Amino acid sequence: MKGSKLSEIAPFLVKVALGEHKADLLIRNATLVNVYSKEIVEDLDIAVFRDRVAYVGRDGGHILGDKTIVLDVKNRFVAPGFIDAHAHIAESYITPTEFAKKASIYGTTTIISECISLVNVLGFDGFKLFVDEVSRLPIRVYSLVPLAAPQDPYFEVTHSLSQEEVTEVLKWDEVAGLGEAVSWPRILECDEEYLRKFASAFTLKKRVEGHLAGARERKLVASIASGISSCHESVSFTDVIARLSLGLYVMLREGSIRRELINIVPQLSRKEVDRRRVVLVSDSIDPSDLATFGYMDNILRCAIELGIDPVEAVQMVTLNPSEHFGLSDDIGGIAPGKFADMVVLDDLDRVKMFMTLCGGKILSKEGKLIRRIPQYNYPLSTFSTMLISKLSPSNFEVNVPHQKISHGKINAVCAKIESETITKQIIVEMPVSEDGLLESVEDVWKVFVFDRHWGSGRSTVGLIKGFGVQVGAIATTFNFDQYNLLVAGSNDFDMANAANEVIKSKGGIVIVDKQKTLLSLPMILAGIISVEPFKRVERDYRHLNELLLGRGSPFGKPLNPLIFLTFVTLPEIRFTDRGIIDVKNRAFIELFS
C-alpha cells in the first residue's frame, strides 16, 4: 500500500485542523489509547483528510462538512493499527493477499515481513514478485531482504540475492532493512558476504535484524557489535534482560511455531525494567491458528492476560516497532500528520475488535471484511518450479557399505526428534538385508532430500526417530529454508507415490499409506504457497494435522518436526540435498559410522 507523502499533504492537514478545509472522515466521541503519553483519553474527535490524521482533540465540529463521513464510536476505544514487526507471511501456506484479508479483520494494518521462501525458489524475481503483490494490498507491508537465502551457503544450494541486488532493493521505500541473520556464527567469523550486506544497510540507514538463538556472554556481545538491532529468539526472562541491556529491541514471539509469552511476560510485567524496546510479534502464523485465535489481536490479548498494562501492551504492537524501524513519522500512533491507521475496540482488556481502518478507509467491521481485496495475477513461470523427474521405489533404497556390516546389522547416524524444532544426534543399529539394502525398524524412518531447484538429480538420505506417525510416507516441498523435495517414510513404494504426487501437483504436501493417498495439500505457487482461498487451505491444513495426530504424532503441530529437518542452523542434525549436517560443528557427516 502506497500512502501520501507528508510533505505534499501537510498544507491541507493544517487547513483541516483549523476548520478552513473540511475533513473526509470524522471519528467522534473516541476513547483514545494514546501511546505517546501512555494514557487513555475520553471523548476525543479524530479527523482524517485523505489518508492521514489532521486533527485530534475536543469537539471537531468545526471540521465537519457536507461530505464528511461521521463515525460515532462512543463507549469504544480507538487505538493505533497493530504492527507485526517480525513475520513470514510468504511462509504461511496462503498467498500474501489471503493473509492480508485475515490480518485486516484482526486489526493488523502493518506487517514487517521477509519472503525467504520465494527468494530461495525464484531468486531476485521472487523478491520483486512479493514486493509487487504486497504493494497492492490495502494494508502496509514493509519487506526485509532475506539473509537466509540460503541460510548457510556451505551446506545449501538455493537461489539467492547478489550483493548488487541487495544494495538496489535496500534503496526502496517499501524495504525496511535486512532480514534475520540466522547464522550468527558467520558474524563471529566476520563472514565477508554477511558484512558487505550489513554495510549496505547501514549506509542507507536501514535495520539489520538478528536471530541470536543460543548466543550468550561474549558471543552475544560480539554479534551485537556487528550492528544488529533486534532479536526475536529470547526464550527466557534472562535472555530478554541480556539483550535489552545491550541495546537491542527484543521481540517476543507468540505464533504457531514458538510461544514465548507464558515463559517471559509474568516476570517482565513485575520487574522494574524499561519495556519501551519490547515488541510483540508472531514470527509465523499458520492457517489453523489464524482461524482459531486471530492474529496480533490475540498476541496483544495474551500479553494483557499475563500481566502487561493494556496501554503498554498496545505500545508493544504499535509505537515500539514503528520506532525500531524508523517508521514512527508515519505509523505507530494516532496524532496529526500520521497515517490514519486505527482499530476500534469494544473492549480494550479483551481486545475485542469492532473495526479496522487503514489510511482512513474502513477495511473490516465486526469480523467481516468490508473492502474487496482482488487476487494477484502470478506469472505462469511461478507455477513451474519442480525441476525433478518422476521417482521410483528404487530411488528410496539405501545401499549399505559391505565393509561396515556386522552380523547383518550396521550402525547409522540418526536424528532423534526432541521437539517440533530440535533434533539430537544418536546412533541406531539397523538391520541389513542379504542383498545389502537397509531395512526398516519401528519408529525409525528414512528421510530423503531431493534437489528440485536446479535439476541436478542430487539427493541425500538420512534417518529420523521419534516422529511417531503411523503412515507409509509424507512428501513436502514446504520445508524451512530450502524448499527442496523432502520425503520421509518407512515404505519405499509409499515414499515414491507421495513424492510423485507432489511433483505432479507442482509442489505441496502429500501423505500416503499402503499406496493410497490419504491427504494432499497442493501448493503450486513456487511449490510453497497455495493459491486457493483461505477457507479451503485452512480446512486442508487442519485435516492434515488431525490426520497426523490421529496416526500417533506426539507433537501439537505434527508437521513441524518434518519441515524443520532442513533448517541448517538449528541443533543438532539437519539434512540438505548435499548431505547430513552436524550443526554444532558446522560439518557434513556420514550416515554410516
C-alpha positions as CSV (number, residue, x, y, z in Angstrom):
1,M,0.0,0.0,0.0
2,K,1.4,3.3,-1.0
3,G,0.5,6.3,1.1
4,S,0.7,10.0,0.6
5,K,3.9,12.0,1.3
6,L,3.5,14.2,4.4
7,S,5.5,17.0,2.6
8,E,2.8,17.2,-0.1
9,I,-0.3,16.9,2.1
10,A,0.8,18.9,5.1
11,P,-0.8,22.2,4.0
12,F,-4.2,20.5,3.6
13,L,-3.8,18.9,7.1
14,V,-3.2,22.3,8.6
15,K,-6.2,23.8,6.9
16,V,-8.4,20.9,8.1
17,A,-7.2,21.2,11.7
18,L,-8.1,24.9,11.6
19,G,-11.5,24.2,10.1
20,E,-10.7,26.1,6.9
21,H,-10.9,22.9,4.9
22,K,-13.3,20.0,5.8
23,A,-12.4,16.5,6.8
24,D,-13.1,13.4,4.7
25,L,-13.8,11.4,7.9
26,L,-14.6,12.4,11.5
27,I,-14.5,9.9,14.2
28,R,-16.5,11.3,17.2
29,N,-16.5,10.5,20.9
30,A,-13.5,8.3,20.8
31,T,-11.8,6.9,23.9
32,L,-8.3,7.2,22.6
33,V,-5.5,4.8,23.6
34,N,-2.6,7.4,23.5
35,V,0.6,5.5,23.1
36,Y,2.7,8.7,23.2
37,S,1.5,9.8,26.7
38,K,0.7,6.3,27.8
39,E,-2.8,7.2,28.9
40,I,-6.5,6.7,27.9
41,V,-8.3,9.9,27.0
42,E,-12.1,10.0,26.7
43,D,-14.4,12.0,24.4
44,L,-12.0,12.9,21.6
45,D,-12.7,13.6,18.0
46,I,-10.2,12.4,15.3
47,A,-10.4,13.9,11.8
48,V,-8.9,12.4,8.7
49,F,-8.1,14.0,5.4
50,R,-7.2,11.6,2.6
51,D,-5.1,9.0,4.3
52,R,-3.7,11.0,7.3
53,V,-4.9,12.3,10.6
54,A,-5.5,16.0,10.5
55,Y,-6.9,16.7,14.0
56,V,-7.1,15.1,17.4
57,G,-8.9,17.0,20.1
58,R,-12.2,18.0,21.8
59,D,-15.2,18.8,19.6
60,G,-14.2,18.6,16.0
61,G,-17.4,20.1,14.8
62,H,-15.5,22.9,13.1
63,I,-14.1,20.3,10.7
64,L,-17.4,18.8,9.7
65,G,-18.5,19.4,6.2
66,D,-21.5,18.3,4.0
67,K,-19.4,15.4,2.5
68,T,-17.6,14.4,5.7
69,I,-18.3,10.8,6.8
70,V,-19.0,10.6,10.5
71,L,-18.3,7.6,12.7
72,D,-19.6,7.8,16.3
73,V,-17.6,5.4,18.4
74,K,-19.0,6.5,21.8
75,N,-18.1,3.9,24.5
76,R,-15.5,2.4,22.3
77,F,-11.7,2.5,22.3
78,V,-9.6,3.8,19.4
79,A,-6.0,2.6,19.2
80,P,-3.3,2.7,16.5
81,G,-3.5,-0.1,14.0
82,F,-1.4,-3.1,15.1
83,I,2.0,-3.8,13.7
84,D,3.6,-7.3,13.3
85,A,7.2,-6.4,13.3
86,H,8.6,-9.9,12.6
87,A,6.6,-12.1,10.2
88,H,7.0,-14.5,7.3
89,I,3.7,-14.2,5.5
90,A,5.0,-15.9,2.4
91,E,5.6,-19.0,4.5
92,S,2.0,-19.2,5.9
93,Y,0.7,-21.7,3.3
94,I,-1.6,-19.0,1.8
95,T,-0.9,-16.1,-0.5
96,P,0.0,-12.7,1.0
97,T,-3.3,-11.4,-0.4
98,E,-5.3,-14.0,1.5
99,F,-3.2,-13.3,4.6
100,A,-3.9,-9.6,4.4
101,K,-7.7,-10.3,4.4
102,K,-7.5,-12.1,7.7
103,A,-5.0,-9.6,9.1
104,S,-7.4,-6.7,8.4
105,I,-10.2,-8.4,10.3
106,Y,-7.9,-8.8,13.3
107,G,-6.7,-5.2,13.5
108,T,-3.3,-5.5,11.8
109,T,-2.6,-2.6,9.5
110,T,1.2,-3.0,9.1
111,I,3.4,-6.1,8.7
112,I,7.2,-6.3,8.5
113,S,7.9,-9.5,6.6
114,E,10.6,-11.4,5.0
115,C,10.0,-13.6,1.9
116,I,12.7,-16.2,2.3
117,S,10.9,-18.9,0.5
118,L,10.2,-17.0,-2.7
119,V,13.8,-15.9,-2.9
120,N,15.1,-19.4,-2.2
121,V,13.0,-20.8,-5.1
122,L,12.8,-17.8,-7.5
123,G,15.8,-15.6,-6.6
124,F,15.5,-11.9,-7.3
125,D,12.3,-12.4,-9.3
126,G,10.8,-13.9,-6.2
127,F,11.6,-10.9,-4.1
128,K,10.2,-8.5,-6.7
129,L,7.1,-10.6,-7.0
130,F,6.5,-10.4,-3.3
131,V,7.1,-6.7,-3.1
132,D,4.8,-6.1,-6.1
133,E,1.9,-8.2,-4.6
134,V,2.0,-6.6,-1.1
135,S,2.2,-3.1,-2.6
136,R,-1.3,-3.6,-4.0
137,L,-2.8,-4.5,-0.6
138,P,-4.9,-2.1,1.5
139,I,-2.6,-2.7,4.5
140,R,1.1,-1.7,4.7
141,V,3.7,-4.4,4.2
142,Y,7.4,-3.5,4.6
143,S,9.7,-6.1,3.2
144,L,13.0,-7.3,4.7
145,V,15.8,-8.5,2.4
146,P,16.4,-12.2,3.2
147,L,19.8,-13.2,4.6
148,A,18.6,-16.8,4.8
149,A,18.6,-17.5,1.1
150,P,20.4,-19.7,1.7
151,Q,20.8,-19.9,5.4
152,D,24.3,-21.2,5.0
153,P,25.8,-21.5,1.5
154,Y,28.3,-24.0,2.8
155,F,25.5,-26.6,3.1
156,E,22.8,-25.4,0.7
157,V,22.5,-24.5,-3.0
158,T,19.3,-22.4,-3.3
159,H,18.7,-19.2,-5.3
160,S,19.9,-16.1,-3.6
161,L,20.3,-12.3,-4.0
162,S,23.6,-10.9,-5.2
163,Q,25.3,-8.0,-3.4
164,E,24.3,-5.7,-6.2
165,E,20.6,-6.8,-5.9
166,V,20.6,-6.4,-2.1
167,T,22.1,-2.9,-2.4
168,E,19.4,-2.0,-5.0
169,V,16.4,-3.1,-3.1
170,L,17.6,-1.6,0.2
171,K,17.0,1.8,-1.5
172,W,13.3,1.1,-2.0
173,D,11.0,2.9,0.4
174,E,9.0,-0.3,1.0
175,V,12.1,-2.2,2.2
176,A,12.8,-1.8,5.9
177,G,16.1,-3.5,6.1
178,L,17.9,-6.8,6.1
179,G,16.1,-9.9,7.4
180,E,17.2,-12.0,10.3
181,A,20.9,-13.1,10.3
182,V,20.1,-16.7,11.1
183,S,23.6,-18.0,11.1
184,W,25.1,-15.8,13.8
185,P,28.4,-17.9,13.9
186,R,29.0,-16.4,10.4
187,I,29.0,-13.0,12.1
188,L,31.6,-14.1,14.6
189,E,33.7,-15.4,11.7
190,C,33.4,-11.9,10.0
191,D,31.8,-13.6,7.0
192,E,32.5,-11.4,4.1
193,E,29.2,-11.8,2.4
194,Y,27.2,-11.0,5.6
195,L,29.2,-8.0,6.5
196,R,29.1,-6.5,3.0
197,K,25.3,-6.7,3.1
198,F,25.3,-5.2,6.6
199,A,27.4,-2.3,5.3
200,S,24.9,-1.6,2.5
201,A,22.1,-1.5,5.1
202,F,24.0,0.8,7.4
203,T,24.9,3.2,4.6
204,L,21.2,3.5,3.7
205,K,20.1,3.9,7.4
206,K,18.2,0.5,7.2
207,R,18.0,-2.0,10.0
208,V,19.7,-5.4,10.3
209,E,17.6,-7.9,12.2
210,G,19.1,-10.5,14.5
211,H,18.5,-14.2,15.2
212,L,20.7,-14.8,18.2
213,A,19.3,-18.2,19.4
214,G,21.7,-19.6,22.0
215,A,24.2,-16.6,21.8
216,R,25.4,-15.7,25.3
217,E,28.0,-13.6,27.0
218,R,30.9,-12.5,24.8
219,K,29.4,-14.2,21.7
220,L,26.2,-12.3,22.2
221,V,28.1,-9.0,22.7
222,A,30.3,-9.7,19.6
223,S,27.2,-10.4,17.5
224,I,25.5,-7.2,18.6
225,A,28.7,-5.3,17.8
226,S,28.2,-6.1,14.2
227,G,25.3,-3.7,14.1
228,I,22.3,-6.0,14.6
229,S,19.4,-4.1,16.1
230,S,16.9,-6.7,17.3
231,C,16.5,-10.3,18.3
232,H,13.3,-12.4,18.4
233,E,14.9,-15.5,19.9
234,S,14.6,-14.9,23.6
235,V,13.2,-17.9,25.4
236,S,13.5,-16.7,29.0
237,F,13.4,-13.6,31.0
238,T,17.2,-13.8,31.4
239,D,17.5,-13.7,27.6
240,V,15.3,-10.6,27.5
241,I,17.3,-8.7,30.1
242,A,20.6,-9.7,28.5
243,R,19.5,-8.3,25.1
244,L,17.7,-5.2,26.4
245,S,20.8,-4.2,28.5
246,L,22.9,-4.3,25.3
247,G,20.6,-2.0,23.4
248,L,18.6,-4.4,21.3
249,Y,14.9,-4.3,20.6
250,V,13.6,-7.6,22.0
251,M,10.8,-9.2,20.0
252,L,8.7,-11.7,21.9
253,R,7.1,-14.4,19.8
254,E,3.6,-15.8,20.2
255,G,2.9,-17.7,17.0
256,S,2.4,-21.1,15.5
257,I,6.0,-22.2,15.9
258,R,7.1,-20.6,19.1
259,R,5.0,-19.3,22.0
260,E,7.2,-17.5,24.5
261,L,4.9,-15.1,26.3
262,I,4.0,-17.5,29.1
263,N,7.7,-18.0,29.9
264,I,8.6,-14.4,29.9
265,V,5.8,-11.9,30.4
266,P,4.8,-12.7,34.1
267,Q,8.4,-11.8,35.2
268,L,8.7,-9.0,32.7
269,S,5.5,-7.3,33.9
270,R,6.6,-7.4,37.6
271,K,10.2,-6.2,37.2
272,E,11.2,-2.6,37.3
273,V,12.6,-2.6,33.8
274,D,12.0,-0.2,30.8
275,R,9.8,-2.1,28.3
276,R,9.8,0.5,25.5
277,R,12.1,-1.7,23.5
278,V,9.9,-4.7,23.9
279,V,7.9,-5.7,20.8
280,L,5.3,-8.4,20.4
281,V,5.5,-10.4,17.2
282,S,4.1,-13.6,15.5
283,D,7.2,-14.8,13.7
284,S,4.8,-17.2,11.9
285,I,1.1,-17.9,12.0
286,D,-0.4,-21.0,10.2
287,P,-4.0,-21.0,8.8
288,S,-5.5,-23.0,11.6
289,D,-4.2,-20.7,14.3
290,L,-5.2,-17.7,12.2
291,A,-8.8,-19.0,12.0
292,T,-9.0,-20.2,15.6
293,F,-7.2,-17.5,17.6
294,G,-6.8,-14.4,15.4
295,Y,-3.6,-12.5,14.8
296,M,-2.0,-9.6,16.5
297,D,-5.2,-9.0,18.5
298,N,-4.7,-12.4,20.1
299,I,-1.0,-11.8,20.8
300,L,-1.9,-8.5,22.5
301,R,-4.7,-10.2,24.4
302,C,-2.3,-12.8,25.7
303,A,0.2,-10.2,26.9
304,I,-2.5,-8.3,28.8
305,E,-3.8,-11.5,30.4
306,L,-0.3,-12.3,31.6
307,G,0.1,-9.0,33.3
308,I,1.2,-6.3,30.9
309,D,-0.7,-3.0,31.3
310,P,-3.2,-2.7,28.4
311,V,-1.8,0.6,27.1
312,E,1.8,-0.5,27.5
313,A,0.8,-3.7,25.6
314,V,-0.6,-1.6,22.8
315,Q,2.7,0.3,22.7
316,M,4.4,-3.1,22.1
317,V,2.5,-3.6,18.8
318,T,2.4,0.0,17.6
319,L,4.8,2.7,18.7
320,N,7.7,0.5,19.8
321,P,8.1,-1.4,16.5
322,S,7.5,1.8,14.4
323,E,10.3,3.5,16.3
324,H,12.6,0.5,15.8
325,F,12.2,0.5,12.1
326,G,12.4,4.3,11.7
327,L,8.7,4.4,10.6
328,S,7.3,6.4,13.5
329,D,6.9,9.6,11.5
330,D,4.1,7.8,9.6
331,I,2.8,5.0,11.7
332,G,2.6,3.7,15.3
333,G,0.3,6.2,16.9
334,I,-2.7,8.4,16.4
335,A,-1.6,12.0,16.0
336,P,-1.8,14.8,13.5
337,G,0.3,14.0,10.4
338,K,0.3,10.3,10.9
339,F,-1.3,7.8,8.6
340,A,-4.9,7.2,9.7
341,D,-4.3,3.5,10.6
342,M,-6.6,2.7,13.5
343,V,-8.6,0.0,15.3
344,V,-11.8,0.5,17.1
345,L,-12.3,-1.9,20.1
346,D,-15.4,-2.8,22.0
347,D,-13.2,-3.8,24.9
348,L,-9.5,-2.9,25.5
349,D,-8.7,-5.5,28.1
350,R,-10.1,-8.3,26.0
351,V,-9.0,-6.7,22.7
352,K,-12.5,-7.2,21.3
353,M,-12.4,-6.0,17.7
354,F,-15.1,-3.8,16.2
355,M,-13.5,-2.1,13.2
356,T,-10.2,-1.7,11.4
357,L,-9.2,1.3,9.3
358,C,-6.1,1.8,7.2
359,G,-5.3,5.1,5.6
360,G,-8.7,6.3,6.8
361,K,-10.6,3.6,4.9
362,I,-12.7,1.0,6.7
363,L,-11.3,-2.4,6.0
364,S,-13.3,-4.6,8.3
365,K,-16.2,-4.3,10.7
366,E,-17.5,-6.8,13.3
367,G,-15.4,-9.6,12.0
368,K,-16.3,-9.1,8.3
369,L,-14.1,-7.8,5.5
370,I,-15.7,-4.5,4.1
371,R,-13.2,-3.7,1.4
372,R,-12.8,-6.1,-1.5
373,I,-9.2,-7.2,-2.0
374,P,-8.6,-8.6,-5.5
375,Q,-6.4,-11.6,-6.1
376,Y,-3.0,-11.1,-7.5
377,N,-2.2,-12.4,-11.0
378,Y,1.0,-14.5,-10.8
379,P,3.3,-15.2,-13.8
380,L,2.8,-18.7,-15.2
381,S,6.5,-19.3,-14.6
382,T,5.9,-19.3,-10.8
383,F,3.8,-22.5,-11.3
384,S,6.7,-24.5,-12.9
385,T,9.4,-24.8,-10.3
386,M,9.6,-28.6,-9.9
387,L,12.8,-29.4,-11.7
388,I,12.8,-33.0,-10.8
389,S,11.9,-36.2,-12.7
390,K,9.5,-38.9,-11.6
391,L,10.9,-41.2,-8.9
392,S,10.5,-45.0,-8.4
393,P,10.7,-47.1,-5.2
394,S,14.3,-48.0,-6.1
395,N,15.2,-44.3,-5.6
396,F,14.4,-44.9,-1.9
397,E,16.5,-48.0,-1.4
398,V,19.7,-47.5,0.6
399,N,22.8,-49.5,-0.3
400,V,24.9,-50.3,2.8
401,P,28.8,-50.3,2.6
402,H,29.6,-54.0,2.9
403,Q,32.7,-53.4,5.0
404,K,30.7,-51.7,7.7
405,I,28.1,-54.5,8.1
406,S,28.5,-56.6,11.3
407,H,26.3,-59.7,11.8
408,G,23.6,-58.4,9.4
409,K,23.5,-55.0,11.1
410,I,25.1,-51.6,10.8
411,N,25.4,-48.5,13.0
412,A,23.9,-45.4,11.5
413,V,23.7,-41.7,12.5
414,C,20.1,-40.8,13.3
415,A,18.3,-37.5,14.1
416,K,16.1,-38.2,17.2
417,I,13.3,-35.7,17.2
418,E,13.3,-34.0,20.6
419,S,10.7,-31.3,19.9
420,E,8.9,-29.7,16.9
421,T,12.2,-27.8,16.0
422,I,15.1,-29.6,17.7
423,T,16.8,-32.9,17.0
424,K,19.5,-34.8,18.8
425,Q,22.2,-36.9,17.2
426,I,22.1,-40.6,18.1
427,I,23.4,-43.9,16.8
428,V,20.9,-46.6,15.9
429,E,21.6,-50.2,14.9
430,M,19.8,-51.0,11.7
431,P,19.2,-54.4,10.0
432,V,20.7,-55.1,6.6
433,S,19.1,-57.4,4.0
434,E,21.0,-60.2,2.3
435,D,21.4,-58.1,-0.8
436,G,22.9,-55.2,1.2
437,L,19.9,-52.9,1.5
438,L,19.0,-51.0,4.6
439,E,15.8,-52.5,6.2
440,S,13.3,-50.6,8.4
441,V,12.8,-50.8,12.1
442,E,9.9,-49.5,14.2
443,D,9.9,-45.7,14.7
444,V,13.0,-45.1,12.5
445,W,12.2,-43.5,9.2
446,K,14.2,-42.8,6.1
447,V,14.3,-39.2,5.1
448,F,15.4,-38.1,1.6
449,V,16.1,-34.6,0.4
450,F,16.0,-34.2,-3.4
451,D,17.2,-31.1,-5.3
452,R,14.2,-29.6,-7.1
453,H,15.7,-26.1,-7.9
454,W,18.4,-26.9,-10.4
455,G,17.5,-30.3,-12.0
456,S,20.8,-31.7,-10.8
457,G,19.4,-35.1,-9.6
458,R,21.3,-34.5,-6.3
459,S,19.9,-36.2,-3.2
460,T,20.7,-37.2,0.4
461,V,19.4,-39.9,2.7
462,G,19.3,-39.8,6.4
463,L,17.4,-41.4,9.3
464,I,15.0,-39.9,11.9
465,K,13.5,-41.4,15.1
466,G,10.6,-40.3,17.2
467,F,8.3,-38.8,14.6
468,G,5.7,-41.3,15.8
469,V,3.2,-41.2,12.9
470,Q,1.8,-44.5,11.6
471,V,1.7,-43.8,7.8
472,G,3.8,-45.0,5.0
473,A,5.2,-41.7,3.8
474,I,5.0,-37.9,3.7
475,A,6.4,-35.8,1.0
476,T,6.6,-32.0,1.0
477,T,8.3,-29.1,-0.8
478,F,7.4,-26.8,2.1
479,N,10.4,-27.0,4.4
480,F,12.5,-24.3,6.1
481,D,14.5,-22.8,4.5
482,Q,15.4,-24.9,1.4
483,Y,12.0,-25.8,-0.1
484,N,13.5,-28.8,-1.8
485,L,11.5,-32.0,-2.1
486,L,11.7,-33.8,1.3
487,V,10.3,-37.3,1.5
488,A,10.1,-39.2,4.8
489,G,8.7,-42.7,5.5
490,S,9.1,-46.4,6.2
491,N,7.8,-47.8,2.9
492,D,9.7,-47.3,-0.4
493,F,6.6,-47.7,-2.5
494,D,4.6,-45.2,-0.4
495,M,7.6,-42.8,-0.5
496,A,7.7,-42.9,-4.3
497,N,3.9,-42.4,-4.6
498,A,4.0,-39.4,-2.2
499,A,6.9,-37.8,-4.0
500,N,5.4,-38.3,-7.4
501,E,2.1,-36.9,-6.3
502,V,3.9,-33.7,-5.0
503,I,5.8,-33.5,-8.3
504,K,2.6,-33.8,-10.3
505,S,0.9,-31.2,-8.1
506,K,3.7,-28.8,-8.8
507,G,4.5,-28.7,-5.1
508,G,2.8,-29.1,-1.7
509,I,2.3,-31.8,0.9
510,V,1.1,-35.4,0.4
511,I,0.5,-38.2,2.9
512,V,0.4,-41.8,1.7
513,D,-0.2,-45.1,3.4
514,K,-0.4,-48.6,1.9
515,Q,-0.1,-46.9,-1.6
516,K,-3.2,-44.8,-1.0
517,T,-3.1,-41.0,-0.9
518,L,-4.7,-40.0,2.4
519,L,-4.4,-36.3,2.0
520,S,-3.0,-33.8,-0.4
521,L,-2.4,-30.0,0.0
522,P,-1.3,-28.6,-3.4
523,M,1.0,-25.5,-3.2
524,I,1.6,-24.6,-6.9
525,L,3.0,-21.1,-6.4
526,A,6.7,-21.8,-6.3
527,G,5.9,-25.1,-4.7
528,I,5.4,-23.4,-1.3
529,I,2.1,-21.4,-1.4
530,S,-1.4,-22.5,-2.2
531,V,-3.4,-20.1,-4.4
532,E,-6.7,-21.4,-3.1
533,P,-9.0,-19.3,-0.9
534,F,-8.2,-19.2,2.8
535,K,-11.1,-21.3,3.9
536,R,-10.1,-24.2,1.7
537,V,-6.4,-24.1,2.7
538,E,-7.3,-23.8,6.4
539,R,-9.6,-26.8,6.1
540,D,-7.0,-28.9,4.3
541,Y,-4.2,-27.9,6.7
542,R,-6.4,-28.6,9.7
543,H,-7.3,-32.0,8.3
544,L,-3.6,-32.8,7.7
545,N,-2.8,-32.1,11.3
546,E,-5.8,-34.0,12.6
547,L,-4.7,-37.0,10.4
548,L,-1.2,-37.0,11.8
549,L,-2.4,-36.6,15.4
550,G,-4.8,-39.4,14.9
551,R,-2.0,-41.6,13.5
552,G,0.1,-41.2,16.6
553,S,2.0,-37.9,16.5
554,P,3.2,-36.8,19.9
555,F,3.5,-33.2,18.7
556,G,0.9,-30.4,18.9
557,K,1.9,-29.3,15.4
558,P,2.7,-32.7,13.8
559,L,4.1,-31.4,10.6
560,N,6.7,-29.0,12.2
561,P,9.3,-31.7,13.0
562,L,9.5,-32.6,9.3
563,I,9.5,-29.2,7.8
564,F,12.3,-28.1,10.2
565,L,14.6,-31.1,9.3
566,T,16.2,-28.9,6.6
567,F,16.8,-25.9,8.9
568,V,20.6,-26.0,9.0
569,T,21.1,-23.6,11.9
570,L,19.1,-25.5,14.5
571,P,20.7,-28.2,16.6
572,E,21.8,-30.9,16.2
573,I,21.3,-32.9,12.9
574,R,19.8,-31.5,9.7
575,F,19.6,-32.6,6.1
576,T,20.1,-31.0,2.7
577,D,20.3,-32.3,-0.8
578,R,24.1,-32.1,-0.3
579,G,24.4,-34.2,2.8
580,I,23.8,-34.7,6.5
581,I,24.7,-31.7,8.7
582,D,26.3,-31.7,12.2
583,V,25.1,-28.2,13.1
584,K,27.2,-27.7,16.2
585,N,30.5,-28.5,14.4
586,R,29.2,-26.9,11.1
587,A,30.3,-30.0,9.2
588,F,29.0,-32.7,6.9
589,I,28.9,-36.2,8.4
590,E,28.4,-39.7,7.0
591,L,25.2,-41.7,7.5
592,F,27.1,-44.9,8.5
593,S,29.5,-44.6,11.3
